[in-house]
């Protein structure tokens, strides 16, 4: 299995379920042997109520498991991710952190907002490997333009696609 796909078909798994899944991926649960699951390269979670705590668990897999669990695609649609989740992702993706993630999709996380973008961008300013960032319909306001601009201004940035559709950045941002 190289791809993990979870939607809300049978109800959301929430932050606790997300933490349990990430513990399994890393192979760090009580009595687990064999270490991390190295074949996983894509995580897609849709409307599963990951919240900030679950997002932080995913960020830990990106940060700690980056050398062995090389996630290249992360999609967390409509999961109520906010400021703390973005702080964790930004930290995991900053210089010296994860270099395997190529695509990050956080669309429809309306709790993300401008403050979440600010903290996410703090890490992404020094990231050289991420190619695509999708933050569509996340209640982002014009003030986020400064933070996104700092990421784009990094001459070593690998970002080739930025999707901010459905936000209120406007011309000023």
BAFI-3210 file (N, C-alpha, C; in Angstrom, 3 decimals, decimal comma, padded with zeros to 6 digits):
// residues 173
n [1|2|3|4|5|6|7|8|9|10|11|12|13|14|15|16|17|18|19|20|21|22|23|24|25|26|27|28|29|30|31|32|33|34|35|36|37|38|39|40|41|42|43|44|45|46|47|48|49|50|51|52|53|54|55|56|57|58|59|60|61|62|63|64|65|66|67|68|69|70|71|72|73|74|75|76|77|78|79|80|81|82|83|84|85|86|87|88|89|90|91|92|93|94|95|96|97|98|99|100|101|102|103|104|105|106|107|108|109|110|111|112|113|114|115|116|117|118|119|120|121|122|123|124|125|126|127|128|129|130|131|132|133|134|135|136|137|138|139|140|141|142|143|144|145|146|147|148|149|150|151|152|153|154|155|156|157|158|159|160|161|162|163|164|165|166|167|168|169|170|171|172|173]
n.u [000,845|000,692|-000,693|-002,784|-006,118|-008,772|-012,103|-015,187|-017,082|-017,877|-018,115|-016,306|-012,840|-011,494|-009,192|-007,920|-008,075|-006,567|-004,061|-003,548|-003,372|-001,074|000,814|000,873|001,894|004,469|005,333|005,623|004,034|002,967|004,485|004,888|006,811|009,538|009,669|009,126|006,533|007,535|006,642|004,550|003,465|001,578|-001,016|-004,392|-006,983|-010,298|-012,714|-012,580|-012,340|-009,778|-008,589|-006,480|-004,846|-004,667|-003,509|-001,051|000,033|000,337|002,178|004,341|005,035|005,898|008,093|009,758|009,792|010,629|013,009|012,687|009,943|008,654|006,630|005,086|002,815|000,233|-002,991|-005,467|-008,446|-011,049|-010,937|-011,008|-008,643|-006,504|-004,759|-002,802|-002,373|-001,285|001,032|002,460|002,744|004,195|006,560|007,500|008,059|010,037|013,397|015,831|014,050|011,450|011,908|010,673|008,001|006,005|003,561|001,051|-002,146|-004,605|-007,230|-010,495|-010,410|-011,750|-011,138|-008,527|-007,581|-006,060|-004,141|-003,326|-002,121|000,021|001,639|002,119|003,542|005,835|007,470|007,573|008,995|011,660|011,709|012,702|011,751|008,953|006,495|003,841|001,252|-001,855|-004,419|-007,169|-010,321|-010,198|-010,821|-009,024|-007,579|-006,654|-004,280|-002,725|-001,280|001,255|002,712|002,573|003,903|006,494|007,268|007,248|009,233|011,612|014,502|015,375|013,159|011,040|008,493|005,978|003,334|000,631|-002,362|-004,896|-007,548|-010,927|-010,620|-010,251|-008,180|-007,670|-006,610|-004,901|-003,649]
n.v [-001,170|002,093|004,409|006,202|006,630|008,303|009,005|010,613|008,605|006,582|008,073|010,624|010,245|011,769|013,680|011,896|009,364|009,972|010,463|007,859|006,455|007,675|006,967|004,256|004,286|005,237|003,192|003,173|002,468|000,816|-002,297|-002,587|-003,722|-003,519|-000,966|002,089|002,339|002,124|002,278|004,007|006,849|008,759|010,625|011,076|012,722|013,354|015,440|014,399|015,388|016,023|018,138|020,422|018,904|016,342|017,086|017,958|015,499|014,310|016,100|015,474|012,952|013,762|015,316|013,677|011,206|011,666|010,836|008,106|007,491|008,602|010,847|012,226|013,470|015,217|015,592|017,300|017,850|019,974|019,720|021,097|022,426|024,637|027,389|026,133|023,662|024,542|025,735|023,486|022,090|024,012|024,126|021,477|021,499|023,326|024,587|022,063|020,238|018,159|016,995|015,571|016,057|017,104|018,083|019,893|020,034|021,896|022,656|024,104|024,288|026,134|027,202|027,787|030,364|033,710|033,907|031,249|030,826|032,576|031,278|028,824|029,691|030,686|028,475|027,538|029,498|028,829|026,429|024,186|022,199|021,765|021,744|022,312|024,215|024,288|026,185|026,743|028,321|028,916|030,950|033,104|036,275|039,556|040,305|038,044|037,987|039,169|037,249|034,997|036,101|036,290|033,638|033,095|034,837|033,667|032,691|030,107|028,599|025,932|026,109|025,880|026,023|027,753|027,796|029,832|030,176|031,316|032,760|035,833|037,566|039,507|042,343|043,971|042,233]
n.w [000,000|-000,974|-000,762|001,425|001,915|003,276|003,946|004,974|004,942|006,751|008,998|010,824|011,730|013,506|015,667|017,460|016,204|013,976|015,137|016,083|013,657|012,562|014,443|013,931|011,304|011,805|013,374|016,131|018,233|021,321|021,672|018,967|016,248|013,953|012,917|010,979|008,424|005,331|002,685|002,221|000,478|-000,008|001,439|001,896|003,239|003,754|005,021|007,695|010,200|011,317|012,722|014,651|016,366|015,208|012,808|013,728|014,460|011,971|010,914|012,521|011,536|009,033|009,811|011,541|010,282|007,738|006,383|006,183|005,817|003,165|002,397|-000,314|-001,142|000,318|001,344|002,867|003,017|004,103|007,043|009,431|010,220|011,854|013,324|015,132|013,871|011,457|012,395|013,233|010,788|009,314|010,815|010,491|007,803|007,431|006,797|007,013|007,834|006,635|003,310|001,372|000,766|-001,833|-002,703|-001,105|000,042|001,398|001,142|001,741|004,524|006,595|009,030|008,947|007,916|007,822|009,879|010,194|007,701|007,951|009,920|008,673|006,439|007,656|008,013|005,391|004,063|004,060|002,807|000,278|-001,330|-001,684|-004,175|-004,885|-003,440|-002,086|-000,983|-001,092|-000,591|002,230|003,986|003,886|004,183|002,840|004,185|004,254|001,951|002,204|003,649|001,969|-000,192|000,850|000,863|-001,872|-002,672|-001,973|-003,407|-003,674|-003,475|-004,416|-005,250|-007,604|-008,108|-006,782|-005,218|-004,407|-004,656|-004,146|-001,810|000,106|-000,815|-002,747|-004,817|-003,256|-001,455]
ca.u [000,000|001,473|-001,580|-003,794|-007,253|-009,838|-013,125|-016,149|-018,130|-018,318|-017,956|-014,944|-011,973|-011,093|-007,762|-007,404|-007,886|-005,441|-002,834|-003,348|-002,885|000,298|001,638|001,031|002,798|005,828|005,689|006,093|003,059|003,399|004,599|005,102|008,177|009,822|009,884|008,142|006,024|008,305|006,063|003,526|003,940|000,461|-002,084|-005,554|-008,026|-011,357|-013,801|-012,415|-012,174|-008,404|-008,333|-005,072|-004,104|-004,368|-002,573|000,260|000,533|000,787|003,404|005,423|005,468|006,694|009,343|010,595|009,877|010,961|014,072|012,244|008,561|008,761|005,329|005,249|001,511|-000,608|-004,242|-006,307|-009,602|-012,166|-010,621|-010,984|-007,259|-006,349|-003,458|-001,830|-002,036|-000,390|002,326|003,129|003,144|005,265|007,784|007,960|008,486|011,079|014,737|016,343|012,955|011,039|012,191|010,001|006,660|005,973|002,236|000,282|-003,481|-005,357|-008,456|-011,748|-010,204|-012,161|-010,546|-007,122|-007,517|-004,817|-003,167|-002,787|-001,215|001,243|002,483|002,528|004,560|007,099|008,278|007,737|009,956|012,978|011,526|013,189|011,270|007,521|006,206|002,466|000,533|-003,259|-005,130|-008,391|-011,511|-009,740|-011,107|-007,784|-007,804|-005,584|-003,036|-001,937|-000,452|002,630|003,345|002,726|004,947|007,802|007,583|007,545|010,452|012,775|015,067|015,580|011,857|010,669|007,055|005,593|001,884|-000,005|-003,793|-005,567|-008,904|-012,021|-010,258|-010,448|-006,866|-007,866|-005,451|-004,000|-002,869]
ca.v [000,000|003,320|005,550|006,114|007,485|008,202|010,040|010,554|007,650|005,894|009,016|011,150|009,540|012,759|013,811|010,692|008,351|010,410|010,188|006,407|006,090|008,147|006,109|003,005|004,543|005,349|001,943|003,511|002,093|-000,236|-003,648|-002,606|-004,051|-003,366|000,433|002,794|001,765|002,917|002,309|005,038|008,104|009,669|010,627|011,876|012,640|014,281|015,629|013,417|016,131|015,882|019,256|020,789|017,836|015,324|017,689|017,935|014,123|014,134|016,898|014,714|011,933|014,471|015,790|012,596|010,065|012,130|010,065|006,732|007,521|009,748|011,300|013,261|014,086|015,305|016,274|017,340|018,681|020,213|018,987|022,010|022,716|026,052|027,968|025,171|022,688|025,217|025,903|022,185|021,825|024,951|023,679|020,228|021,751|024,357|024,130|021,030|019,308|017,286|017,411|014,665|016,517|017,906|018,689|020,073|020,553|022,180|023,325|024,076|024,385|027,515|027,647|028,099|031,824|034,439|033,564|029,940|031,010|033,199|030,278|027,859|030,349|030,831|027,310|027,400|030,494|028,206|025,125|024,181|021,028|021,784|022,234|022,800|024,560|024,572|026,664|027,329|028,402|028,780|032,199|033,881|037,685|040,233|040,360|036,826|038,216|039,442|035,981|034,194|036,767|035,935|032,288|033,202|035,621|032,825|032,298|028,657|027,945|025,076|026,265|026,201|026,227|028,265|027,932|030,577|030,413|031,343|033,521|037,272|038,208|040,681|042,977|044,480|041,092]
ca.w [000,000|-001,048|-000,572|002,469|001,582|004,263|003,850|006,072|004,594|007,968|010,101|010,961|012,679|014,500|015,954|018,120|015,177|013,140|015,907|016,089|012,325|012,380|015,302|013,182|010,181|012,345|014,046|017,473|019,259|022,246|021,127|017,517|015,855|012,534|012,551|010,157|007,183|004,374|001,346|002,129|-000,103|-000,235|002,447|001,503|004,263|003,396|005,990|008,762|011,462|011,801|013,645|014,861|017,042|014,206|011,858|014,392|014,376|010,591|010,797|013,173|010,579|008,028|010,417|012,059|009,378|006,391|005,744|005,954|005,314|002,272|001,929|-001,334|-001,414|001,512|001,036|004,065|002,650|005,004|008,268|010,583|010,603|012,153|013,648|015,695|012,832|010,508|013,071|013,197|009,405|008,973|011,487|009,873|006,425|007,387|006,441|007,902|008,092|005,553|001,936|000,438|000,426|-003,052|-002,835|000,128|-000,254|002,621|000,708|002,502|005,968|006,843|010,293|008,689|007,941|007,598|010,926|009,852|006,564|008,468|010,566|007,656|005,610|008,405|007,675|003,946|003,555|003,904|002,181|-001,100|-002,060|-001,969|-005,523|-004,985|-002,221|-002,370|000,205|-001,642|000,264|003,620|004,707|003,936|003,875|002,099|004,962|003,996|000,776|002,638|004,048|000,754|-000,959|001,410|000,382|-003,303|-002,851|-001,719|-004,702|-003,681|-003,372|-005,538|-005,464|-008,977|-008,167|-005,569|-005,445|-003,333|-005,159|-003,196|-000,619|-000,055|-000,854|-003,589|-005,426|-002,239|-000,942]
c.u [000,898|000,635|-002,612|-004,890|-008,355|-010,818|-014,133|-017,288|-018,710|-018,179|-016,515|-014,132|-011,450|-009,601|-007,164|-007,140|-006,725|-004,120|-002,521|-002,815|-001,418|001,272|001,895|002,007|004,249|006,287|006,158|005,106|003,589|003,387|004,808|006,575|008,346|009,986|008,817|007,721|006,551|007,685|005,053|004,102|002,823|-000,584|-003,164|-006,649|-009,047|-012,450|-013,749|-012,206|-010,814|-008,113|-006,833|-004,255|-003,741|-003,372|-001,160|000,862|001,047|002,099|004,591|005,934|006,317|008,066|010,263|010,800|010,328|012,025|013,591|010,834|008,464|007,408|005,565|003,950|000,675|-001,816|-005,164|-007,487|-010,608|-012,022|-010,519|-009,582|-007,116|-004,910|-002,439|-001,432|-001,071|000,991|003,119|003,602|004,297|006,596|008,364|008,534|009,561|012,432|015,255|015,283|012,702|011,387|011,485|008,646|006,717|004,657|001,538|-001,038|-004,270|-006,694|-009,631|-011,561|-010,495|-011,642|-009,074|-006,894|-006,131|-003,748|-002,538|-001,798|000,097|002,169|002,945|003,675|005,872|008,027|008,561|008,703|011,314|012,900|011,960|012,574|009,791|007,267|004,818|001,884|-000,871|-003,948|-006,396|-009,514|-011,176|-009,943|-009,856|-008,073|-006,558|-004,254|-002,147|-001,003|001,006|003,359|003,563|003,816|006,341|008,229|008,008|008,841|011,728|013,297|015,310|014,267|011,578|009,208|006,757|004,104|001,367|-001,467|-004,427|-007,001|-009,923|-011,721|-010,443|-009,114|-006,928|-006,551|-004,431|-003,092|-001,902]
c.v [001,244|004,552|005,255|007,112|007,239|009,337|009,825|009,567|006,942|006,773|009,456|010,356|010,478|012,794|012,561|009,574|008,681|010,145|008,693|005,925|006,481|007,375|004,778|003,174|004,588|004,073|002,147|003,150|000,991|-001,615|-003,720|-002,861|-003,793|-001,935|000,984|002,017|002,619|003,036|003,427|006,324|009,123|009,500|011,581|011,659|013,741|014,282|014,608|014,063|015,903|016,908|019,494|019,653|016,718|015,821|017,698|016,529|013,820|014,895|016,179|013,608|012,577|014,841|014,639|011,465|010,408|011,330|008,661|006,635|008,770|010,077|012,415|014,029|014,039|016,169|016,167|018,283|018,764|019,445|019,866|022,245|024,221|026,421|026,933|024,091|023,264|025,460|024,602|021,851|022,732|024,540|022,436|020,460|022,822|023,737|023,148|020,012|018,434|017,856|016,514|015,185|017,462|018,659|018,711|020,735|020,665|022,854|023,094|023,962|025,828|028,057|028,005|029,607|032,401|034,073|032,201|030,019|031,622|032,156|029,190|028,438|030,576|029,670|027,214|028,408|029,879|026,830|025,194|023,064|021,061|022,425|022,866|023,057|024,991|024,944|027,408|027,280|028,186|030,052|033,058|035,301|038,297|040,282|039,138|037,011|038,465|038,134|035,064|034,781|036,432|034,537|032,364|033,955|034,814|032,298|030,787|027,884|027,121|025,212|026,698|026,444|026,648|028,515|028,601|030,927|030,437|032,036|035,014|038,022|039,500|041,236|043,478|043,375|040,576]
c.w [000,000|-000,739|000,518|002,128|002,598|004,024|004,969|005,820|005,824|009,205|010,238|011,993|013,762|014,747|016,601|017,132|014,266|013,848|015,915|014,738|012,128|013,269|014,603|012,021|010,674|013,051|015,465|018,573|020,147|021,578|019,624|017,216|014,367|012,073|011,638|008,908|006,035|002,977|001,137|001,536|-000,324|000,867|001,974|002,539|003,993|004,460|007,135|010,127|012,109|012,895|013,806|015,459|016,069|013,174|012,444|014,350|012,970|010,362|011,440|012,264|009,489|008,573|010,792|011,069|007,985|005,671|005,374|005,376|004,441|001,642|000,913|-001,580|-000,142|001,200|002,255|003,816|003,789|006,317|009,507|011,129|010,767|012,450|014,137|014,699|011,821|011,115|012,988|011,779|008,983|009,570|010,820|008,483|006,302|007,053|007,480|008,254|006,873|004,185|000,918|-000,015|-000,773|-003,205|-001,494|-000,234|001,045|002,313|001,660|004,017|006,366|008,168|010,126|008,733|007,710|008,628|010,657|008,709|007,032|009,072|009,607|006,832|006,349|008,118|006,191|003,350|003,300|003,239|000,720|-001,940|-002,427|-003,327|-005,619|-003,600|-002,613|-001,056|-000,240|-000,609|001,744|004,446|004,912|003,456|003,216|002,858|004,735|002,807|001,112|002,936|002,845|-000,137|-000,464|000,973|-001,083|-003,578|-002,608|-003,057|-004,803|-003,583|-004,618|-005,914|-006,898|-009,109|-006,803|-005,889|-004,231|-003,730|-004,017|-001,875|-000,903|-000,018|-001,656|-004,129|-004,408|-001,696|-001,963]
res [x|x|x|x|x|x|x|x|x|x|x|x|x|x|x|x|x|x|x|x|x|x|x|x|x|x|x|x|x|x|x|x|x|x|x|x|x|x|x|x|x|x|x|x|x|x|x|x|x|x|x|x|x|x|x|x|x|x|x|x|x|x|x|x|x|x|x|x|x|x|x|x|x|x|x|x|x|x|x|x|x|x|x|x|x|x|x|x|x|x|x|x|x|x|x|x|x|x|x|x|x|x|x|x|x|x|x|x|x|x|x|x|x|x|x|x|x|x|x|x|x|x|x|x|x|x|x|x|x|x|x|x|x|x|x|x|x|x|x|x|x|x|x|x|x|x|x|x|x|x|x|x|x|x|x|x|x|x|x|x|x|x|x|x|x|x|x|x|x|x|x|x|x]
***
